[in-house]
Amino acid sequence: MKAVRVGRDILIIAAIAAGVAFVPGGSNAAQVVLAILTLAFLAAIVWFLFTLRRENHLTLAALSDSRRALLYGALGLIALLISGTDTFFASSGGTLLWIVLLGASVAAIWRVWLEAKSY
């Protein structure tokens, strides 16, 4: 029974790939679908961050101004990194810089979170 299910899934993927490869305008339709999925993913991230902020409003208000600025700056840097991914990934140096900046942002968020949770 499982082999039939796997075979069916493979046929579905093959049919979608054939539609993209052989139907006129198939690549354009695939780009539209990819854009929709990307926007849905980014909207889910924004919703998650909004909910997280709403649930931890008191904790964020209790942070010092410098820690809050560090947290929001790191989140803003991550947003800029996401929007400029294509530009950064155009060169190997840009890719390395993107990774370093992402790591620095995550480290800043981690540090603020640890200090907020310590007494």
N, C-alpha and C positions, 0 to 999 in steps of 0.2 A: 504493500500500500504506500509505503514511504517513497519507493522508487517512482511510482506514478505521480506523486506530488512533486518530486524533484524534476521529473521530466516535464511536467506541466509548467513549472516555474521557468525552466530553461526555454521552453517554447514561447512563453510570454516575453521574456527578455529578448529572444531572437526576433520576434515580431516587431517589438519596439525598435530594435537596432535596424531592421530592414526598412521600417518606415522612415527612420532618420536618414539612412543611406540612399534609398532609391526613390522616395517620393519627392517630387519637386517642391522646394521650400522646406524640406524636412529639417535641415540644419537650423533654419530660422526658427521653426517651431520648437526645436530642442533648446535653442538659446532663450526663447521666451519662457519655457518651462523652468530652465535653470535659474533665470532671473527671478521668477516667482518664488521658487524654492529658497533662493538666497534671501529675498526680502522677508519671507515667512520666518526663516531662521533668525534673522536680525530682529524682527518684531518679537519673537519669543524671548530673545536675550533681553530686549528692552523691558518686556513685561516682567521677566524674572527680577531684573534689577529694581524696577519700580516696586514690586511686591516686597523685595528684600529691604528696600529703604523704608517702606511704610511700616514693616514689622519691627525694624530696629531704629525707629525715629529717636527714641530717648537716648539710645547708645550713641548715635551720631551727634545729637545735641550736646552730650556730655564730653565729647572729644574737645581737646584744645584747638584753638584756631589753626595752629601750625599743623597739627595732625590731620585735621579735616581738610586743609589745603593740600596736604600730601596725598590723602586718599582720593580726593576729587581730581587732582592733577594726574595721578596714576591712571584713574579710570578714563580721563580725557585722552591721555596718551595712547591707551589701548584702543579707544575709538578711532583716533587718527591712524594708528597702525593698521587697523582693519580696513579703513577706507583707502589707504595708500599702499596696500599689499602689492598690487601689480607694479607700481613704480619701484618699490623696494626690491622686489624679486627680479627685476630686469638685469641686475648685476650681482655678482657674488659678494662684493663689498656691501651692497645694499641689503642682501639677504642676511649677512652676518650682523649688520647694524640693526636690522629688524628683530633678530633673535635676542640681541643684547638689550635693546630697549624694552622688549616684551618681558624679558627676565627681570629687568630693573623695576618695571611696573608691578609685576607680580610680587617681587620682594618687598616693595613699598607697601602694597596692600596687606601682605602677610604681617609685616612689622606693625602696622597700625592696628590690625585685628588682634595680634598678640597683646599689645599694650592696652587695648580696650577691654580685653577679657581678664587681664591681671588686676589684682586688688592692691 
